């Protein structure tokens, strides 16, 4: 059974940093592309970043390019999202997603506020 468990969210001041983690189980992680999405209150869920199974290809939303970095450790079945220079508009619930199985994690709240 596919499981994705996010962690690392929290309350941070503008300009700060956070690193989100997503621990995967129940499937062959190293064969699967992974993504991070986010959903702010009253808005649709949007793609933040994606990474190929081997980590060689990455893509980012325009709004986070240059500030966020997606990475993965296939030995640990974990995908990360390093978020720097955070802005209030980054406030959202962040979700891990594996498209191969159309499966979502439960989400982790990120709040950027002074």
N, C-alpha and C positions, 0 to 999 in steps of 0.2 A: 504494500500500500504506500503510495507516494505521500511523503510528508515534507513540508517546508516550514521551518521554525525561525522566524526573524528575531533579532535582538539588537540592542544598542541604541534604541531611540531615547529621547529625553527632551528636556528643556534647555535651550542654549541661547545665549545672547547673540544678537546680530554680529557677524564677523567671526563667529566661533566655528568650531569643527565638531563633527561626529563621525564615527565609523559604524555602519550597520553591518550585521552579519546574518547570513541565512544558511542554516544547517539543513542539508538535504538527506533524505533516506528513502529506501523503498524502490530505488531505481539506480541504473548505472549512471552516476553523476558525470563521469568523465566523458560520456558520449552525448551529453545534453547541453545545448545552448541554454543560457539562463538570462533572466531580465529582472530589473527593478522597475516597478511602477509606483505611482503615488496618486492619492486622491485627497484633494482639499475639500473642506466643507462647501457644499453647494456646487461642486464642480465634478466633471467626469474624470474617471481614472485615466491617467496619462503615462505613457512610456517615459522613463527617466534615462535608462541605460540598458544596453544589452551586451552580452559577451558570448563568443563562440565556445564550443566544447573544449577546445584546446587553449583558449585564451588569446589567440592571435588576432582575432577581429573584435573590435569594440565599436559601439555606436552610442551617441548621446543626444538627448534633446538639446535644442539650441539654447534653451534657458539655463542649462547646467554645464554646458561645455566649457572647459577650462577651470571649473570649480570642483566638479565631482569626478571621481575615478572608480570605475568598476574593475574588480579583479577576482580571481578565483584560486583556490588551492584544491586541486583534485584529490590530493592525498587525504585531505580533511573533509571532503564533500561539502565545502563551504564556498559561498560567493559573498563578496564584500562590496560595500559602497562607501568609499571615503568621501565625505562631504566637507568642503572647506569654504571659507568666506560665505557663510550661511546668511540668508536674507529672510525677512519675515514672510515673503511670498513662497519660501520653501516649506512653510508649515503645512503638514499633511500627514496622513497615514501612509507609510511606505510598505509596499508589498513585494515579496519575492514571487517569481513566476517561472514555471517551466512549460514552454509551449508544446513540447513533445507529448506531454500528458495533460495539457490544459489545466494545470493544477496551481492553486494559489496558496500562499501562507496566510497566517491569521492577521498579519500586519503589525507594524510597530509605529507608535505615534512620535512624530518629530515636531517640536514646537520651537519656533524662533521668536523670541520676545525679550525686550529689556525690562 
